[in-house]
Amino acid sequence: MERRFMRRSNRWFCTLIFSAFVLFHSACAQNPPFRGQAYVDEVKLVEKSTVLFNNASYTIPIQNLDQQKIASVHFSYVYAAGFDSLLNKYDKVAAFNGNLYTGAKSLDDLSADLKWYNTLIVQLNEADLNNPQIADFIRYNQKTKTVIIALFGNTNALVKLNNMSLPVIWCQRITPVSAYFAAEAVFGGVPITQKLSSNISSVFRKGMGFTTEKIRLEYSVPEAVGIKSDNLIDIDNIATEAIMNQATPGCVVLVAKDGKVIFNKAYGYHTYDKTIPDKLTDIFDLASMTKISATTMEAMQLYDQGKLSIDSTVGHYLPQARKTNKNDLLVKEVLEHQVGLIPDIPTIEAVKPIDYTVDSSANYPTKVNENYYLRKDYFKDVMWPLMLNSPLRTRGQYVYSDLSMCFMQQIIETITSTPENVYVQQQFYTPLGMQTAGYLPLYRFKPEQIPPTENDQVYRHALLDGYVHDPTAALMGGVAGHAGLFASANDVAILYQMMLNRGTYGGVAYIKPETVDLFTKQQSAISRRGLGFDRWDPEVSKHYPSQYASPQTYGHTGFTGTCVWVDPASHLVYVFLSNRVNPSVSSKLGSLNTRPRIMDVVYQAIQKGI
């Protein structure tokens, strides 16, 4: 596909326009307190002045996120907001201001309000430790909860903890960066490496200190991985160009390299009326990214467990397929899109008036979107037979088909005896600390957190906000193997950092390394694809997914204007999320080459270095 690059005059103009976006959206950007090398230099100073005590039970980094209910409490610590914001990159952490419990309310009331949390992270400085009520508050909660102390200040502050045996992260430096660093250390985003260089007290003596390993993403700046921040400015220009040309109302871009998120910005708005600005935490319809982010993840895990064989047939797992032309299709072929399945079956346009209504009832329980409910067992009675009896036209050739992952969903649910949305949430998203990822987002989040997709006035007669855009997935109640997943960019980055780590994240092995390698490598000479995964295209003239991507690169795009790409050669995770189908489907994002051009900028910045 021929590339279109902006002329210098357009670039200059876009840069001016973008400055207005930055002024309005500065709170949306990953915005560290210092820029560039100054941030990196301060991190080094903070790292050298941070020591961990009382961690014999390996409380830090926090593990088992699916079992944690975490609250953060601060009193007079000045950088509490930054500390709490970084905690929430890793898991949902409720923030409590202890100063609100020093008047009509007491710290006993605070303890009562913390009833439902099993882990407390308490931010302290020397002034806080001069208050005996705060010390009593800590001792009381230590009896029933895991309590972690993040202490900021000089040795005088540390001495005041002589009589406490809690895990303590002690940072001598009191800066915004030390707040970020300590929060990341709590979850293993950064390692703690230092020990005391001298005696502080009879309790805190020279040589003391526990070390930890980095087990999760770190949040930093481009200079931390040898990239100059200014060399990424074209990302701003390309994103702005897309918005100005109404290729998408807005988007979020995230880049992680070497296990560090070095770029994460939100651009534009949810819609062209500019009422809700895009935010880093926005939850996007991932469309076909669902294929690899849900269904293929499950397939890999079941493959590891010996419960799924890619050399077995569809009929081996699905009894209803045995008397159809799907009986002898190999699972491997299904994952490769080489079994001859047609792209899809008729969807909403084929729904009969008797099959849906505007109100829910026992007979019409499946919610497609607002004021649209399908009759009971519509999938079982109508859609599943259509899939089972659909023709096979091109077996042995590559033809991309949504039906492939619909069949994989049925196979996986048969093996696990669990709905796909429940299984993937329990096995991956929640333990990984992915706070927004999942199907059916309106059960957990407000529509204002979800950029809407199409304003469908033909079939669904509604703006699709929080309801899956894909019509087949919509008729399946929003849970499908090929579409239906929603997530924020940070959650996508966590999942694919796990993949880049070859199956491990947060100290937990989710998938075996050899299984990651198998599923993500090219499978045949017929197409570029892996098992479930899309890949780098060996036809180099296509520059897919980027003209600089290595042959190891894998990922997937989504019809709604999304993509994720992992390049192990560059230790890179690239995420682009948008709602380019709002208010109606448009091809402009593709014709502008927005997604690959942004990826090109990242590679060029890597090549240029500092």
Buried (B, 14 or more C-beta within 10 A) or exposed (E): EEEEEBEEEEBEBBBEBBEEBBEEBEEBBBBBBBEBBBBBEBBEBBBEBBBBBBBEEEBBBBBEBBEBBBBBBBBBBBBBEBBBBBBBBBBEBBBBEBEEBBEEEEBEEBBEBBEEBEBBBBBBBBEBBEBEBBBEBBEBBBEEBBBBBBBBBBBEBBBBBEEBEBBBBBBBBBBBBBBBBBBBBBBBBBBBBBEBEEEBEEBBEEEBBBEBEBBBBBBBBBBBBBBBBEBBBBBBBBBBBBBBBBBBBBBBBBBBBBBBBBBBBBBBBBBBEEEBBBBBBBBBBBBBBBBBBBBBBBBBBBBBEEEBBBEEBBBBBBEBBEEBBBBEBBBBBBBBBBBBBBEBBEBBEEBEEEBBBEEBEEEBBBBBBBBBBBBBEBBEEBBBBBBBEBEEEBEEEBBEBBBBBBBBBBBBBEBBEBBBBBBBBEBBBBBBBBBBBBBBBBEEBEBEBBBBBBBBEEBBEBBBBBBBBBBBBBBBBBBBBBBBBBBBBBBBBBBBBBBBBBBBBBBBEBBBEEBBBBBBBBBBEEBBBBBBBBBBBEEEEEBBBBBBBEBBBBBBBBBBBBBBBBBBEBBBBBBBBBBBBBBEEBEBBBEBBBBBBBBBBBBBBBEEEE
